[in-house]
Amino acid sequence: MDSLHVIKSVLLLLLFIVSIHLPRTTSSNSEPKAITIDVSQAQKLLDSGYTFLDVRTVEEFEKGHVDSENVFNVPYWLYTPQGQEINPNFLKHVSSLCNQTDHLVVGCKSGVRSLYATKVLVSSGFNNVKNMDGGYIAWVDKRFRVKVEHKELKYDEL
């Protein structure tokens, strides 16, 4: 075997070894892309007509939420006796309230649930969805408008 043939063989072997250790990239990334914006950007979008989708629990929502023209509450996580679980009807409920072309800002308490919810919505065909970073905590810290749901108390709840 001549030396040129040996060098080619070694180079091919090295190329093979390197190629199996490189991370693989594909054109179809399975992780949906979520656009995250800060609360100041969120406020501007809400003022321009975006709908706010609050994915906290009903109890959290009633204690106070973003005050905007169009606000919906659809919990992403539910608290069950087994612990915290994803709401199995989340996408169904959102789809009954919003179209896939609606412009949405998704928020929660701190921005974690809303990020997950945003990814679910984007991967399900919703085109104009933005996650609000920092959530309701950041919204309140900026002293933006909030609304508290007033629930009528029954006599035995007093």
Residue pairs with C-beta under 8 A, 6 or more apart in sequence:
31 119
32 119
32 120
32 122
32 123
33 122
34 115
34 118
34 119
34 122
34 129
34 131
35 118
35 129
35 130
35 131
36 111
36 115
36 118
36 130
36 131
36 132
36 133
37 45
37 105
37 130
37 131
37 132
37 133
38 132
38 133
38 134
38 138
39 132
39 133
39 134
39 138
39 139
39 142
39 144
40 142
41 130
42 52
42 105
42 107
42 130
42 132
42 139
43 139
43 142
43 144
45 103
45 105
45 130
46 52
46 66
46 68
46 69
46 105
47 68
49 69
49 70
49 103
50 70
50 103
50 104
50 105
50 130
51 70
51 71
51 72
51 98
51 102
51 103
51 104
51 105
52 66
52 68
52 70
52 71
52 72
52 104
52 105
52 106
52 107
53 72
53 74
53 94
53 98
53 104
53 105
53 106
53 107
53 117
54 61
54 65
54 66
54 71
54 72
54 73
54 74
54 107
54 108
54 136
55 73
55 74
55 75
55 76
55 77
55 90
55 106
55 107
55 108
55 113
55 114
55 117
56 65
56 73
56 75
56 108
56 109
56 113
56 136
57 75
57 77
57 78
57 79
58 73
58 75
60 109
60 136
61 73
61 149
62 148
62 149
62 151
63 148
63 149
64 136
64 140
64 146
64 147
64 148
65 71
65 73
65 136
65 146
65 147
65 148
65 149
66 107
66 136
66 139
66 144
66 145
66 146
66 147
67 144
67 145
67 146
67 147
68 145
71 147
72 94
72 97
72 98
74 87
74 90
74 93
74 94
74 97
75 87
75 90
76 86
76 87
76 90
76 108
76 113
76 114
76 116
76 117
76 120
77 84
77 85
77 86
77 87
77 113
78 84
78 85
78 86
78 87
79 85
87 93
90 117
90 120
91 120
91 121
91 124
94 121
94 126
98 104
98 126
100 124
100 125
100 126
100 127
101 127
101 128
102 126
102 128
103 128
104 121
104 126
104 128
104 129
104 130
105 130
105 131
105 132
106 114
106 117
106 118
106 121
106 129
106 130
106 131
106 132
107 114
107 131
107 132
107 135
107 136
107 139
108 114
108 117
108 135
108 136
109 135
109 136
109 137
110 134
110 135
110 136
110 137
110 138
111 131
111 132
111 133
111 134
111 135
111 138
112 135
114 131
114 132
114 135
115 131
117 131
118 129
118 130
118 131
121 129
122 129
132 138
132 139
134 141
139 146
140 146
